[in-house]
């Protein structure tokens, strides 16, 4: 960590039913302990730059078959 950085890692975890739960997604490239930042349209790793885009399923209406 850089000088003067204020990382609050305790916000990334919670305890539910006596078990530790990770609140954010972890990077598939970097492995455990490296969490991804959540943006409005994507999820990004700050360490390696890996990005996953979120789908906008609410805006897309798919109709199956004809009535």
N, CA, C and O atoms as a Tripos MOL2 file, in Angstrom:
@<TRIPOS>MOLECULE
protein
  268   267    67     0     0
PROTEIN
NO_CHARGES

@<TRIPOS>ATOM
      1 N           0.8270   -1.1770    0.0000 N.3       1 UNK1
      2 CA          0.0000    0.0000    0.0000 C.3       1 UNK1
      3 C           0.8760    1.2450    0.0000 C.2       1 UNK1
      4 O           1.9490    1.2740    0.6010 O.2       1 UNK1
      5 N           0.4030    2.2400   -0.6690 N.am      2 UNK2
      6 CA          1.1550    3.4750   -0.7700 C.3       2 UNK2
      7 C           1.1200    4.2730    0.5160 C.2       2 UNK2
      8 O           0.3650    3.9750    1.4410 O.2       2 UNK2
      9 N           1.9300    5.2600    0.5460 N.am      3 UNK3
     10 CA          1.9950    6.1000    1.7210 C.3       3 UNK3
     11 C           0.7190    6.9240    1.8350 C.2       3 UNK3
     12 O           0.3200    7.5920    0.8820 O.2       3 UNK3
     13 N           0.0950    6.8780    2.9770 N.am      4 UNK4
     14 CA         -1.0990    7.6630    3.2030 C.3       4 UNK4
     15 C          -2.3850    7.0030    2.7320 C.2       4 UNK4
     16 O          -3.4480    7.6230    2.7800 O.2       4 UNK4
     17 N          -2.3080    5.7580    2.2790 N.am      5 UNK5
     18 CA         -3.5400    5.0940    1.8340 C.3       5 UNK5
     19 C          -4.3390    4.6430    3.0450 C.2       5 UNK5
     20 O          -3.7720    4.2090    4.0480 O.2       5 UNK5
     21 N          -5.6410    4.7470    2.9470 N.am      6 UNK6
     22 CA         -6.5290    4.3910    4.0360 C.3       6 UNK6
     23 C          -7.4560    3.2800    3.5610 C.2       6 UNK6
     24 O          -8.5930    3.5450    3.1710 O.2       6 UNK6
     25 N          -6.9770    2.0380    3.5930 N.am      7 UNK7
     26 CA         -7.7540    0.8990    3.1290 C.3       7 UNK7
     27 C          -8.5770    0.3620    4.2950 C.2       7 UNK7
     28 O          -8.0330    0.0240    5.3470 O.2       7 UNK7
     29 N          -9.8740    0.2890    4.1050 N.am      8 UNK8
     30 CA        -10.7680   -0.2110    5.1400 C.3       8 UNK8
     31 C         -11.2610   -1.5910    4.7230 C.2       8 UNK8
     32 O         -12.3910   -1.7540    4.2620 O.2       8 UNK8
     33 N         -10.3920   -2.5750    4.8960 N.am      9 UNK9
     34 CA        -10.6550   -3.9320    4.4270 C.3       9 UNK9
     35 C         -11.8360   -4.5610    5.1620 C.2       9 UNK9
     36 O         -12.4900   -5.4470    4.6120 O.2       9 UNK9
     37 N         -12.1160   -4.1400    6.3500 N.am     10 UNK10
     38 CA        -13.2030   -4.7160    7.1280 C.3      10 UNK10
     39 C         -14.5610   -4.5150    6.4520 C.2      10 UNK10
     40 O         -15.5150   -5.2190    6.7800 O.2      10 UNK10
     41 N         -14.6670   -3.5690    5.5150 N.am     11 UNK11
     42 CA        -15.9230   -3.3420    4.8010 C.3      11 UNK11
     43 C         -16.1890   -4.4080    3.7440 C.2      11 UNK11
     44 O         -17.3190   -4.5410    3.2750 O.2      11 UNK11
     45 N         -15.1560   -5.1750    3.3610 N.am     12 UNK12
     46 CA        -15.2950   -6.1750    2.3170 C.3      12 UNK12
     47 C         -15.8100   -7.5060    2.8430 C.2      12 UNK12
     48 O         -16.1030   -8.4020    2.0520 O.2      12 UNK12
     49 N         -15.9290   -7.6600    4.1640 N.am     13 UNK13
     50 CA        -16.3580   -8.9100    4.7800 C.3      13 UNK13
     51 C         -17.5390   -8.6620    5.7050 C.2      13 UNK13
     52 O         -17.7280   -7.5550    6.2080 O.2      13 UNK13
     53 N         -18.3400   -9.7150    5.9260 N.am     14 UNK14
     54 CA        -19.3860   -9.6820    6.9330 C.3      14 UNK14
     55 C         -19.5160  -11.0810    7.5150 C.2      14 UNK14
     56 O         -19.0480  -12.0530    6.9210 O.2      14 UNK14
     57 N         -20.1490  -11.1840    8.6750 N.am     15 UNK15
     58 CA        -20.3350  -12.4750    9.3240 C.3      15 UNK15
     59 C         -21.8180  -12.8020    9.3070 C.2      15 UNK15
     60 O         -22.6310  -12.0490    9.8420 O.2      15 UNK15
     61 N         -22.1690  -13.9200    8.6960 N.am     16 UNK16
     62 CA        -23.5550  -14.3810    8.6370 C.3      16 UNK16
     63 C         -23.6040  -15.8380    9.0720 C.2      16 UNK16
     64 O         -22.8750  -16.6730    8.5360 O.2      16 UNK16
     65 N         -24.4470  -16.1420   10.0290 N.am     17 UNK17
     66 CA        -24.6040  -17.4940   10.5680 C.3      17 UNK17
     67 C         -23.2780  -18.0630   11.0630 C.2      17 UNK17
     68 O         -23.0200  -19.2560   10.9030 O.2      17 UNK17
     69 N         -22.4430  -17.2310   11.6570 N.am     18 UNK18
     70 CA        -21.1750  -17.6860   12.1940 C.3      18 UNK18
     71 C         -20.1110  -17.9630   11.1470 C.2      18 UNK18
     72 O         -19.0570  -18.5080   11.4770 O.2      18 UNK18
     73 N         -20.3540  -17.6070    9.9060 N.am     19 UNK19
     74 CA        -19.3850  -17.8340    8.8310 C.3      19 UNK19
     75 C         -18.9920  -16.4960    8.2110 C.2      19 UNK19
     76 O         -19.7660  -15.5380    8.2210 O.2      19 UNK19
     77 N         -17.8030  -16.4510    7.6860 N.am     20 UNK20
     78 CA        -17.2930  -15.2560    7.0240 C.3      20 UNK20
     79 C         -17.8200  -15.1890    5.5970 C.2      20 UNK20
     80 O         -17.7290  -16.1660    4.8530 O.2      20 UNK20
     81 N         -18.3690  -14.0420    5.2160 N.am     21 UNK21
     82 CA        -18.8970  -13.8600    3.8650 C.3      21 UNK21
     83 C         -18.1700  -12.6980    3.2110 C.2      21 UNK21
     84 O         -17.9910  -11.6460    3.8240 O.2      21 UNK21
     85 N         -17.7490  -12.8890    1.9650 N.am     22 UNK22
     86 CA        -17.1090  -11.8120    1.2180 C.3      22 UNK22
     87 C         -18.1990  -11.0090    0.5220 C.2      22 UNK22
     88 O         -19.0160  -11.5780   -0.2010 O.2      22 UNK22
     89 N         -18.2240   -9.7040    0.7260 N.am     23 UNK23
     90 CA        -19.2770   -8.8600    0.1750 C.3      23 UNK23
     91 C         -19.0290   -8.4860   -1.2800 C.2      23 UNK23
     92 O         -19.9820   -8.2350   -2.0180 O.2      23 UNK23
     93 N         -17.7900   -8.4430   -1.7030 N.am     24 UNK24
     94 CA        -17.4630   -8.0680   -3.0760 C.3      24 UNK24
     95 C         -16.8860   -9.2550   -3.8190 C.2      24 UNK24
     96 O         -16.3970  -10.2080   -3.2130 O.2      24 UNK24
     97 N         -16.9480   -9.1860   -5.1340 N.am     25 UNK25
     98 CA        -16.4150  -10.2320   -5.9880 C.3      25 UNK25
     99 C         -14.8910  -10.1640   -5.9890 C.2      25 UNK25
    100 O         -14.3060   -9.0810   -5.9500 O.2      25 UNK25
    101 N         -14.2580  -11.3350   -6.0340 N.am     26 UNK26
    102 CA        -12.8000  -11.3990   -6.0920 C.3      26 UNK26
    103 C         -12.3590  -11.5590   -7.5330 C.2      26 UNK26
    104 O         -13.0940  -12.1040   -8.3570 O.2      26 UNK26
    105 N         -11.1630  -11.0840   -7.8390 N.am     27 UNK27
    106 CA        -10.6320  -11.1420   -9.1920 C.3      27 UNK27
    107 C         -10.2710  -12.5810   -9.5550 C.2      27 UNK27
    108 O          -9.5660  -13.2410   -8.7920 O.2      27 UNK27
    109 N         -10.7420  -13.0880  -10.7140 N.am     28 UNK28
    110 CA        -10.4000  -14.4480  -11.1180 C.3      28 UNK28
    111 C          -8.9400  -14.6030  -11.5360 C.2      28 UNK28
    112 O          -8.4030  -15.7090  -11.4710 O.2      28 UNK28
    113 N          -8.2930  -13.5350  -11.9590 N.am     29 UNK29
    114 CA         -6.8730  -13.5900  -12.3420 C.3      29 UNK29
    115 C          -5.9580  -13.5200  -11.1310 C.2      29 UNK29
    116 O          -5.0410  -14.3300  -10.9960 O.2      29 UNK29
    117 N          -6.1990  -12.5660  -10.2580 N.am     30 UNK30
    118 CA         -5.3020  -12.3140   -9.1270 C.3      30 UNK30
    119 C          -5.5140  -13.2930   -7.9810 C.2      30 UNK30
    120 O          -4.5720  -13.5760   -7.2410 O.2      30 UNK30
    121 N          -6.7120  -13.8110   -7.8170 N.am     31 UNK31
    122 CA         -6.9700  -14.7920   -6.7720 C.3      31 UNK31
    123 C          -7.5800  -14.1870   -5.5210 C.2      31 UNK31
    124 O          -8.1020  -13.0720   -5.5210 O.2      31 UNK31
    125 N          -7.4920  -14.9680   -4.4590 N.am     32 UNK32
    126 CA         -8.1260  -14.5750   -3.1980 C.3      32 UNK32
    127 C          -7.4830  -13.3320   -2.5910 C.2      32 UNK32
    128 O          -6.2680  -13.1430   -2.6420 O.2      32 UNK32
    129 N          -8.3410  -12.4950   -2.0180 N.am     33 UNK33
    130 CA         -7.8540  -11.3080   -1.3240 C.3      33 UNK33
    131 C          -7.7860  -10.0640   -2.1800 C.2      33 UNK33
    132 O          -7.5550   -8.9720   -1.6590 O.2      33 UNK33
    133 N          -7.9820  -10.2010   -3.4920 N.am     34 UNK34
    134 CA         -7.9780   -9.0340   -4.3750 C.3      34 UNK34
    135 C          -9.4110   -8.8130   -4.8320 C.2      34 UNK34
    136 O          -9.9410   -9.5790   -5.6370 O.2      34 UNK34
    137 N         -10.0290   -7.7720   -4.3190 N.am     35 UNK35
    138 CA        -11.4300   -7.5100   -4.6070 C.3      35 UNK35
    139 C         -11.5760   -6.5850   -5.8070 C.2      35 UNK35
    140 O         -10.6920   -5.7830   -6.1080 O.2      35 UNK35
    141 N         -12.7090   -6.7140   -6.4840 N.am     36 UNK36
    142 CA        -12.9840   -5.9100   -7.6740 C.3      36 UNK36
    143 C         -13.8780   -4.7350   -7.3080 C.2      36 UNK36
    144 O         -14.7600   -4.8560   -6.4580 O.2      36 UNK36
    145 N         -13.6480   -3.6060   -7.9510 N.am     37 UNK37
    146 CA        -14.4340   -2.3960   -7.7240 C.3      37 UNK37
    147 C         -15.7240   -2.4880   -8.5270 C.2      37 UNK37
    148 O         -15.7130   -2.9110   -9.6830 O.2      37 UNK37
    149 N         -16.8350   -2.0920   -7.9110 N.am     38 UNK38
    150 CA        -18.1200   -2.1320   -8.5930 C.3      38 UNK38
    151 C         -18.4760   -0.7540   -9.1190 C.2      38 UNK38
    152 O         -18.5910    0.2060   -8.3580 O.2      38 UNK38
    153 N         -18.6500   -0.6700  -10.4290 N.am     39 UNK39
    154 CA        -19.0970    0.5500  -11.0870 C.3      39 UNK39
    155 C         -20.5280    0.3320  -11.5520 C.2      39 UNK39
    156 O         -21.0650   -0.7630  -11.3890 O.2      39 UNK39
    157 N         -21.1490    1.3390  -12.1210 N.am     40 UNK40
    158 CA        -22.5460    1.2100  -12.5360 C.3      40 UNK40
    159 C         -22.7330    0.2360  -13.6910 C.2      40 UNK40
    160 O         -23.7710   -0.4190  -13.7790 O.2      40 UNK40
    161 N         -21.7420    0.1280  -14.5830 N.am     41 UNK41
    162 CA        -21.8960   -0.7340  -15.7540 C.3      41 UNK41
    163 C         -20.8550   -1.8430  -15.8450 C.2      41 UNK41
    164 O         -20.8700   -2.6230  -16.7970 O.2      41 UNK41
    165 N         -19.9450   -1.9270  -14.8650 N.am     42 UNK42
    166 CA        -18.8770   -2.9300  -14.9420 C.3      42 UNK42
    167 C         -18.3090   -3.2190  -13.5550 C.2      42 UNK42
    168 O         -18.5760   -2.5010  -12.5910 O.2      42 UNK42
    169 N         -17.5160   -4.2960  -13.4810 N.am     43 UNK43
    170 CA        -16.7790   -4.6660  -12.2860 C.3      43 UNK43
    171 C         -15.3170   -4.7590  -12.7020 C.2      43 UNK43
    172 O         -15.0020   -5.4780  -13.6500 O.2      43 UNK43
    173 N         -14.4110   -4.0510  -12.0200 N.am     44 UNK44
    174 CA        -13.0280   -3.9260  -12.4630 C.3      44 UNK44
    175 C         -12.0500   -4.2340  -11.3360 C.2      44 UNK44
    176 O         -12.2760   -3.8780  -10.1790 O.2      44 UNK44
    177 N         -10.9470   -4.9110  -11.7030 N.am     45 UNK45
    178 CA         -9.8530   -5.1620  -10.7670 C.3      45 UNK45
    179 C          -8.8590   -4.0120  -10.8890 C.2      45 UNK45
    180 O          -8.4340   -3.6710  -11.9920 O.2      45 UNK45
    181 N          -8.4890   -3.4140   -9.7620 N.am     46 UNK46
    182 CA         -7.5430   -2.3060   -9.7730 C.3      46 UNK46
    183 C          -6.1010   -2.7550   -9.8840 C.2      46 UNK46
    184 O          -5.2200   -1.9520  -10.1910 O.2      46 UNK46
    185 N          -5.8510   -4.0350   -9.6360 N.am     47 UNK47
    186 CA         -4.4810   -4.5270   -9.6620 C.3      47 UNK47
    187 C          -4.0450   -4.9330  -11.0670 C.2      47 UNK47
    188 O          -2.9820   -4.5180  -11.5270 O.2      47 UNK47
    189 N          -4.8680   -5.7500  -11.7620 N.am     48 UNK48
    190 CA         -4.4600   -6.2580  -13.0780 C.3      48 UNK48
    191 C          -5.2630   -5.6470  -14.2270 C.2      48 UNK48
    192 O          -4.8810   -5.7960  -15.3880 O.2      48 UNK48
    193 N          -6.3760   -4.9570  -13.9210 N.am     49 UNK49
    194 CA         -7.1590   -4.3120  -14.9650 C.3      49 UNK49
    195 C          -8.2460   -5.1760  -15.5660 C.2      49 UNK49
    196 O          -8.8900   -4.7650  -16.5320 O.2      49 UNK49
    197 N          -8.4730   -6.3760  -15.0160 N.am     50 UNK50
    198 CA         -9.5150   -7.2770  -15.5160 C.3      50 UNK50
    199 C         -10.8770   -6.6090  -15.3500 C.2      50 UNK50
    200 O         -11.1660   -6.0480  -14.2930 O.2      50 UNK50
    201 N         -11.7230   -6.6640  -16.3930 N.am     51 UNK51
    202 CA        -13.0250   -6.0080  -16.3810 C.3      51 UNK51
    203 C         -14.1070   -6.9570  -16.8420 C.2      51 UNK51
    204 O         -13.9310   -7.6710  -17.8290 O.2      51 UNK51
    205 N         -15.2240   -6.9730  -16.1360 N.am     52 UNK52
    206 CA        -16.4230   -7.6940  -16.5450 C.3      52 UNK52
    207 C         -17.5380   -6.6690  -16.6590 C.2      52 UNK52
    208 O         -17.7660   -5.8840  -15.7390 O.2      52 UNK52
    209 N         -18.2310   -6.6790  -17.7880 N.am     53 UNK53
    210 CA        -19.3210   -5.7360  -17.9900 C.3      53 UNK53
    211 C         -20.6270   -6.3460  -17.5060 C.2      53 UNK53
    212 O         -20.8800   -7.5360  -17.6940 O.2      53 UNK53
    213 N         -21.4590   -5.5060  -16.8740 N.am     54 UNK54
    214 CA        -22.7590   -5.9530  -16.3820 C.3      54 UNK54
    215 C         -23.7640   -5.9040  -17.5200 C.2      54 UNK54
    216 O         -23.6940   -5.0300  -18.3840 O.2      54 UNK54
    217 N         -24.6820   -6.8280  -17.5170 N.am     55 UNK55
    218 CA        -25.7430   -6.8390  -18.5260 C.3      55 UNK55
    219 C         -26.9010   -5.9750  -18.0470 C.2      55 UNK55
    220 O         -27.1910   -5.9020  -16.8520 O.2      55 UNK55
    221 N         -27.5450   -5.3340  -18.9830 N.am     56 UNK56
    222 CA        -28.7080   -4.5170  -18.6630 C.3      56 UNK56
    223 C         -29.9420   -5.3220  -19.0120 C.2      56 UNK56
    224 O         -30.5750   -5.0820  -20.0400 O.2      56 UNK56
    225 N         -30.2900   -6.2880  -18.1530 N.am     57 UNK57
    226 CA        -31.4060   -7.1810  -18.4000 C.3      57 UNK57
    227 C         -32.7520   -6.4810  -18.2130 C.2      57 UNK57
    228 O         -33.7560   -6.9120  -18.7800 O.2      57 UNK57
    229 N         -32.7810   -5.4160  -17.4290 N.am     58 UNK58
    230 CA        -34.0330   -4.7110  -17.1940 C.3      58 UNK58
    231 C         -34.4990   -3.9990  -18.4580 C.2      58 UNK58
    232 O         -35.7020   -3.8680  -18.6860 O.2      58 UNK58
    233 N         -33.5570   -3.5360  -19.2850 N.am     59 UNK59
    234 CA        -33.9070   -2.8140  -20.5060 C.3      59 UNK59
    235 C         -34.2100   -3.7420  -21.6740 C.2      59 UNK59
    236 O         -34.8770   -3.3410  -22.6280 O.2      59 UNK59
    237 N         -33.7260   -4.9730  -21.6070 N.am     60 UNK60
    238 CA        -33.9250   -5.9080  -22.7100 C.3      60 UNK60
    239 C         -35.1070   -6.8100  -22.4070 C.2      60 UNK60
    240 O         -35.1090   -7.5370  -21.4130 O.2      60 UNK60
    241 N         -36.1020   -6.7600  -23.2600 N.am     61 UNK61
    242 CA        -37.2600   -7.6220  -23.1070 C.3      61 UNK61
    243 C         -37.2020   -8.6780  -24.1850 C.2      61 UNK61
    244 O         -37.2450   -8.3700  -25.3760 O.2      61 UNK61
    245 N         -37.1040   -9.9130  -23.7670 N.am     62 UNK62
    246 CA        -37.0160  -11.0120  -24.7170 C.3      62 UNK62
    247 C         -38.3610  -11.7240  -24.7400 C.2      62 UNK62
    248 O         -38.8600  -12.1600  -23.7030 O.2      62 UNK62
    249 N         -38.9380  -11.8380  -25.9210 N.am     63 UNK63
    250 CA        -40.2010  -12.5460  -26.0630 C.3      63 UNK63
    251 C         -39.9100  -13.9210  -26.6340 C.2      63 UNK63
    252 O         -39.1370  -14.0600  -27.5820 O.2      63 UNK63
    253 N         -40.5280  -14.9270  -26.0570 N.am     64 UNK64
    254 CA        -40.3170  -16.2960  -26.5040 C.3      64 UNK64
    255 C         -41.5420  -16.7570  -27.2830 C.2      64 UNK64
    256 O         -42.6550  -16.7900  -26.7600 O.2      64 UNK64
    257 N         -41.3140  -17.1070  -28.5290 N.am     65 UNK65
    258 CA        -42.4020  -17.6660  -29.3440 C.3      65 UNK65
    259 C         -43.4610  -16.6510  -29.7090 C.2      65 UNK65
    260 O         -43.4530  -15.5160  -29.2320 O.2      65 UNK65
    261 N         -44.3700  -17.0820  -30.5620 N.am     66 UNK66
    262 CA        -45.4850  -16.2360  -30.9700 C.3      66 UNK66
    263 C         -46.7630  -16.7460  -30.3550 C.2      66 UNK66
    264 O         -46.9270  -17.9500  -30.1590 O.2      66 UNK66
    265 N         -47.6640  -15.8460  -30.0520 N.am     67 UNK67
    266 CA        -48.9520  -16.2330  -29.4510 C.3      67 UNK67
    267 C         -50.0320  -16.2710  -30.5000 C.2      67 UNK67
    268 O         -51.1830  -16.5760  -30.1900 O.2      67 UNK67
@<TRIPOS>BOND
     1     1     2 1
     2     2     3 1
     3     3     4 2
     4     3     5 am
     5     5     6 1
     6     6     7 1
     7     7     8 2
     8     7     9 am
     9     9    10 1
    10    10    11 1
    11    11    12 2
    12    11    13 am
    13    13    14 1
    14    14    15 1
    15    15    16 2
    16    15    17 am
    17    17    18 1
    18    18    19 1
    19    19    20 2
    20    19    21 am
    21    21    22 1
    22    22    23 1
    23    23    24 2
    24    23    25 am
    25    25    26 1
    26    26    27 1
    27    27    28 2
    28    27    29 am
    29    29    30 1
    30    30    31 1
    31    31    32 2
    32    31    33 am
    33    33    34 1
    34    34    35 1
    35    35    36 2
    36    35    37 am
    37    37    38 1
    38    38    39 1
    39    39    40 2
    40    39    41 am
    41    41    42 1
    42    42    43 1
    43    43    44 2
    44    43    45 am
    45    45    46 1
    46    46    47 1
    47    47    48 2
    48    47    49 am
    49    49    50 1
    50    50    51 1
    51    51    52 2
    52    51    53 am
    53    53    54 1
    54    54    55 1
    55    55    56 2
    56    55    57 am
    57    57    58 1
    58    58    59 1
    59    59    60 2
    60    59    61 am
    61    61    62 1
    62    62    63 1
    63    63    64 2
    64    63    65 am
    65    65    66 1
    66    66    67 1
    67    67    68 2
    68    67    69 am
    69    69    70 1
    70    70    71 1
    71    71    72 2
    72    71    73 am
    73    73    74 1
    74    74    75 1
    75    75    76 2
    76    75    77 am
    77    77    78 1
    78    78    79 1
    79    79    80 2
    80    79    81 am
    81    81    82 1
    82    82    83 1
    83    83    84 2
    84    83    85 am
    85    85    86 1
    86    86    87 1
    87    87    88 2
    88    87    89 am
    89    89    90 1
    90    90    91 1
    91    91    92 2
    92    91    93 am
    93    93    94 1
    94    94    95 1
    95    95    96 2
    96    95    97 am
    97    97    98 1
    98    98    99 1
    99    99   100 2
   100    99   101 am
   101   101   102 1
   102   102   103 1
   103   103   104 2
   104   103   105 am
   105   105   106 1
   106   106   107 1
   107   107   108 2
   108   107   109 am
   109   109   110 1
   110   110   111 1
   111   111   112 2
   112   111   113 am
   113   113   114 1
   114   114   115 1
   115   115   116 2
   116   115   117 am
   117   117   118 1
   118   118   119 1
   119   119   120 2
   120   119   121 am
   121   121   122 1
   122   122   123 1
   123   123   124 2
   124   123   125 am
   125   125   126 1
   126   126   127 1
   127   127   128 2
   128   127   129 am
   129   129   130 1
   130   130   131 1
   131   131   132 2
   132   131   133 am
   133   133   134 1
   134   134   135 1
   135   135   136 2
   136   135   137 am
   137   137   138 1
   138   138   139 1
   139   139   140 2
   140   139   141 am
   141   141   142 1
   142   142   143 1
   143   143   144 2
   144   143   145 am
   145   145   146 1
   146   146   147 1
   147   147   148 2
   148   147   149 am
   149   149   150 1
   150   150   151 1
   151   151   152 2
   152   151   153 am
   153   153   154 1
   154   154   155 1
   155   155   156 2
   156   155   157 am
   157   157   158 1
   158   158   159 1
   159   159   160 2
   160   159   161 am
   161   161   162 1
   162   162   163 1
   163   163   164 2
   164   163   165 am
   165   165   166 1
   166   166   167 1
   167   167   168 2
   168   167   169 am
   169   169   170 1
   170   170   171 1
   171   171   172 2
   172   171   173 am
   173   173   174 1
   174   174   175 1
   175   175   176 2
   176   175   177 am
   177   177   178 1
   178   178   179 1
   179   179   180 2
   180   179   181 am
   181   181   182 1
   182   182   183 1
   183   183   184 2
   184   183   185 am
   185   185   186 1
   186   186   187 1
   187   187   188 2
   188   187   189 am
   189   189   190 1
   190   190   191 1
   191   191   192 2
   192   191   193 am
   193   193   194 1
   194   194   195 1
   195   195   196 2
   196   195   197 am
   197   197   198 1
   198   198   199 1
   199   199   200 2
   200   199   201 am
   201   201   202 1
   202   202   203 1
   203   203   204 2
   204   203   205 am
   205   205   206 1
   206   206   207 1
   207   207   208 2
   208   207   209 am
   209   209   210 1
   210   210   211 1
   211   211   212 2
   212   211   213 am
   213   213   214 1
   214   214   215 1
   215   215   216 2
   216   215   217 am
   217   217   218 1
   218   218   219 1
   219   219   220 2
   220   219   221 am
   221   221   222 1
   222   222   223 1
   223   223   224 2
   224   223   225 am
   225   225   226 1
   226   226   227 1
   227   227   228 2
   228   227   229 am
   229   229   230 1
   230   230   231 1
   231   231   232 2
   232   231   233 am
   233   233   234 1
   234   234   235 1
   235   235   236 2
   236   235   237 am
   237   237   238 1
   238   238   239 1
   239   239   240 2
   240   239   241 am
   241   241   242 1
   242   242   243 1
   243   243   244 2
   244   243   245 am
   245   245   246 1
   246   246   247 1
   247   247   248 2
   248   247   249 am
   249   249   250 1
   250   250   251 1
   251   251   252 2
   252   251   253 am
   253   253   254 1
   254   254   255 1
   255   255   256 2
   256   255   257 am
   257   257   258 1
   258   258   259 1
   259   259   260 2
   260   259   261 am
   261   261   262 1
   262   262   263 1
   263   263   264 2
   264   263   265 am
   265   265   266 1
   266   266   267 1
   267   267   268 2
@<TRIPOS>SUBSTRUCTURE
     1 UNK1         2 RESIDUE 1 A UNK
     2 UNK2         6 RESIDUE 1 A UNK
     3 UNK3        10 RESIDUE 1 A UNK
     4 UNK4        14 RESIDUE 1 A UNK
     5 UNK5        18 RESIDUE 1 A UNK
     6 UNK6        22 RESIDUE 1 A UNK
     7 UNK7        26 RESIDUE 1 A UNK
     8 UNK8        30 RESIDUE 1 A UNK
     9 UNK9        34 RESIDUE 1 A UNK
    10 UNK10       38 RESIDUE 1 A UNK
    11 UNK11       42 RESIDUE 1 A UNK
    12 UNK12       46 RESIDUE 1 A UNK
    13 UNK13       50 RESIDUE 1 A UNK
    14 UNK14       54 RESIDUE 1 A UNK
    15 UNK15       58 RESIDUE 1 A UNK
    16 UNK16       62 RESIDUE 1 A UNK
    17 UNK17       66 RESIDUE 1 A UNK
    18 UNK18       70 RESIDUE 1 A UNK
    19 UNK19       74 RESIDUE 1 A UNK
    20 UNK20       78 RESIDUE 1 A UNK
    21 UNK21       82 RESIDUE 1 A UNK
    22 UNK22       86 RESIDUE 1 A UNK
    23 UNK23       90 RESIDUE 1 A UNK
    24 UNK24       94 RESIDUE 1 A UNK
    25 UNK25       98 RESIDUE 1 A UNK
    26 UNK26      102 RESIDUE 1 A UNK
    27 UNK27      106 RESIDUE 1 A UNK
    28 UNK28      110 RESIDUE 1 A UNK
    29 UNK29      114 RESIDUE 1 A UNK
    30 UNK30      118 RESIDUE 1 A UNK
    31 UNK31      122 RESIDUE 1 A UNK
    32 UNK32      126 RESIDUE 1 A UNK
    33 UNK33      130 RESIDUE 1 A UNK
    34 UNK34      134 RESIDUE 1 A UNK
    35 UNK35      138 RESIDUE 1 A UNK
    36 UNK36      142 RESIDUE 1 A UNK
    37 UNK37      146 RESIDUE 1 A UNK
    38 UNK38      150 RESIDUE 1 A UNK
    39 UNK39      154 RESIDUE 1 A UNK
    40 UNK40      158 RESIDUE 1 A UNK
    41 UNK41      162 RESIDUE 1 A UNK
    42 UNK42      166 RESIDUE 1 A UNK
    43 UNK43      170 RESIDUE 1 A UNK
    44 UNK44      174 RESIDUE 1 A UNK
    45 UNK45      178 RESIDUE 1 A UNK
    46 UNK46      182 RESIDUE 1 A UNK
    47 UNK47      186 RESIDUE 1 A UNK
    48 UNK48      190 RESIDUE 1 A UNK
    49 UNK49      194 RESIDUE 1 A UNK
    50 UNK50      198 RESIDUE 1 A UNK
    51 UNK51      202 RESIDUE 1 A UNK
    52 UNK52      206 RESIDUE 1 A UNK
    53 UNK53      210 RESIDUE 1 A UNK
    54 UNK54      214 RESIDUE 1 A UNK
    55 UNK55      218 RESIDUE 1 A UNK
    56 UNK56      222 RESIDUE 1 A UNK
    57 UNK57      226 RESIDUE 1 A UNK
    58 UNK58      230 RESIDUE 1 A UNK
    59 UNK59      234 RESIDUE 1 A UNK
    60 UNK60      238 RESIDUE 1 A UNK
    61 UNK61      242 RESIDUE 1 A UNK
    62 UNK62      246 RESIDUE 1 A UNK
    63 UNK63      250 RESIDUE 1 A UNK
    64 UNK64      254 RESIDUE 1 A UNK
    65 UNK65      258 RESIDUE 1 A UNK
    66 UNK66      262 RESIDUE 1 A UNK
    67 UNK67      266 RESIDUE 1 A UNK
